[in-house]
Amino acid sequence: MSYGLLRGKKGIITGALDERSIAWQVARRAAEEGASVVMTNAPVALRLGQPRQLAEKLGAPLIPADLTQVSDIEKLYEETLKHFGGPVDFLLHSIGMSPNVRKEKAYPDIDYDFYIKTLDVSAISFHKMLKIGRDKGALAKGGSIVALSYIAAQRVFPAYGDMSDAKALLESIARMFGYFLGKELGVRINIVSQSPTPTTAGTGIRGFQTMYDYADQMSPLGNASAEACADFIIALFSDLTRSVTMQTLYHDGGFSMMGIAPQLLSGNG
Ligand SMILES: NC(=O)c1ccc[n+]([C@@H]2O[C@H](COP(=O)([O-])OP(=O)(O)OC[C@H]3O[C@@H](n4cnc5c(N)ncnc54)[C@H](O)[C@@H]3O)[C@@H](O)[C@H]2O)c1
């Protein structure tokens, strides 16, 4: 169902790898709601071919950019400004990666070069996108920016490893830049903290299925799907949420407010 919530708006969507990606669901819903989008992903991901197929489905330009690289981000904004003929109304940061998690290095034993990579890809890339977008005049007044996080930024989920630190940094960047861009441009920045979701990034975490099942049983509404997450993000991109900023908003079926789920205690599922 379309409500025309983003009619006439323009935005950048990062991180749509395949149809399971949260970013793909957001891009699809944004187009349904009347927006025009530019999509971007890392050059290595583009070689897999799927991001291009997704962009073609929407008739959206796909601009390769490694979002840890300042020169790639500059090019992304330059091409986007040229394509739209002006700045963007919304931006989705939907990328993350930890070489330590991929290689199943436990948190006390992480490799420090990998750690820097985790923080750069998963958090500092957001700072770079905000700073360069601001410097290039690519962020429209009154726009809305969203990045994705996970509750391991606040609570301990041992298998989430150094991604927990990256998400804590990401959430801080959203608050800090939320102040500066709010004052300067009336741009709002929010974090959506999402349930475990069966995507490529999600299922790369050791014991994902167990975490997924546990969260599903803990949450009175069950785990939130990628499609529901996209609906929530569309609402945040729309003018209906124009006074919400600098928040970490839990989109998790109620998980973050739970203490005990009786069915887990009884083992009855
Ligand atoms: N899946 C979950 O359980 C879950 C839960 C909460 C939050 N999140 C967050 O949601 C976001 C989207 O992840 P997803 O679950 O849709 O998985 P996904 O694997 O579909 O998307 C991750 C994307 O990051 C991109 N990426 C990685 N390194 C990059 C780089 N250097 N430059 C540009 N792009 C790069 C990948 O190509 C991919 O498209 C991430 O921030 C993730 O941490 C996921």
The ligand as a Tripos MOL2 file, in Angstrom:
@<TRIPOS>MOLECULE
LIG
   44    48     1     0     0
SMALL
NO_CHARGES

@<TRIPOS>ATOM
      1 N1         20.7840   -8.3140    9.9490 N.am      1 LIG1
      2 C1         20.6880   -8.0340   11.2450 C.2       1 LIG1
      3 O1         20.4510   -8.9170   12.1010 O.2       1 LIG1
      4 C2         20.8330   -6.6030   11.6860 C.ar      1 LIG1
      5 C3         20.3220   -6.2110   12.9390 C.ar      1 LIG1
      6 C4         20.5000   -4.8850   13.3560 C.ar      1 LIG1
      7 C5         21.1890   -3.9990   12.5230 C.ar      1 LIG1
      8 N2         21.6770   -4.4200   11.3050 N.ar      1 LIG1
      9 C6         22.4260   -3.4700   10.4860 C.3       1 LIG1
     10 O2         21.7140   -3.2340    9.2850 O.3       1 LIG1
     11 C7         22.6370   -2.7310    8.3190 C.3       1 LIG1
     12 C8         22.4040   -3.4310    6.9930 C.3       1 LIG1
     13 O3         22.7830   -4.7800    7.0750 O.3       1 LIG1
     14 P1         21.8900   -5.9870    6.5020 P.3       1 LIG1
     15 O4         21.4920   -6.8200    7.6660 O.co2     1 LIG1
     16 O5         20.8410   -5.4780    5.5950 O.co2     1 LIG1
     17 O6         22.9720   -6.8630    5.7130 O.3       1 LIG1
     18 P2         23.5340   -6.8640    4.1890 P.3       1 LIG1
     19 O7         24.6640   -7.8450    4.2180 O.co2     1 LIG1
     20 O8         22.4420   -7.0980    3.2290 O.co2     1 LIG1
     21 O9         24.0990   -5.3790    3.9910 O.3       1 LIG1
     22 C9         25.3770   -4.9360    4.4260 C.3       1 LIG1
     23 C10        25.9200   -4.0580    3.3110 C.3       1 LIG1
     24 O10        27.1400   -3.3940    3.6950 O.3       1 LIG1
     25 C11        27.8610   -3.2120    2.4790 C.3       1 LIG1
     26 N3         29.2390   -2.8120    2.7530 N.ar      1 LIG1
     27 C12        30.1630   -3.4770    3.5180 C.ar      1 LIG1
     28 N4         31.3270   -2.8010    3.4890 N.ar      1 LIG1
     29 C13        31.1400   -1.6890    2.7230 C.ar      1 LIG1
     30 C14        31.9690   -0.5970    2.3230 C.ar      1 LIG1
     31 N5         33.2620   -0.5180    2.7170 N.pl3     1 LIG1
     32 N6         31.4480    0.3770    1.5200 N.ar      1 LIG1
     33 C15        30.1450    0.3040    1.1050 C.ar      1 LIG1
     34 N7         29.3010   -0.6990    1.4600 N.ar      1 LIG1
     35 C16        29.8100   -1.6880    2.2450 C.ar      1 LIG1
     36 C17        27.7420   -4.5950    1.8230 C.3       1 LIG1
     37 O11        28.1460   -4.6200    0.4770 O.3       1 LIG1
     38 C18        26.2540   -4.8450    2.0320 C.3       1 LIG1
     39 O12        25.4900   -4.3400    0.9380 O.3       1 LIG1
     40 C19        24.0330   -2.9010    8.9230 C.3       1 LIG1
     41 O13        24.4340   -1.6840    9.5130 O.3       1 LIG1
     42 C20        23.7870   -3.9340    9.9960 C.3       1 LIG1
     43 O14        24.7540   -3.9140   11.0280 O.3       1 LIG1
     44 C21        21.5010   -5.7010   10.8750 C.ar      1 LIG1
@<TRIPOS>BOND
     1     1     2 1
     2     2     3 2
     3     2     4 1
     4     4     5 ar
     5     4    44 ar
     6     5     6 ar
     7     6     7 ar
     8     7     8 ar
     9     8     9 1
    10     8    44 ar
    11     9    10 1
    12     9    42 1
    13    10    11 1
    14    11    12 1
    15    11    40 1
    16    12    13 1
    17    13    14 1
    18    14    15 2
    19    14    16 1
    20    14    17 1
    21    17    18 1
    22    18    19 2
    23    18    20 1
    24    18    21 1
    25    21    22 1
    26    22    23 1
    27    23    24 1
    28    23    38 1
    29    24    25 1
    30    25    26 1
    31    25    36 1
    32    26    27 ar
    33    26    35 ar
    34    27    28 ar
    35    28    29 ar
    36    29    30 ar
    37    29    35 ar
    38    30    31 1
    39    30    32 ar
    40    32    33 ar
    41    33    34 ar
    42    34    35 ar
    43    36    37 1
    44    36    38 1
    45    38    39 1
    46    40    41 1
    47    40    42 1
    48    42    43 1
@<TRIPOS>SUBSTRUCTURE
     1 LIG1         1 GROUP 0 **** ****
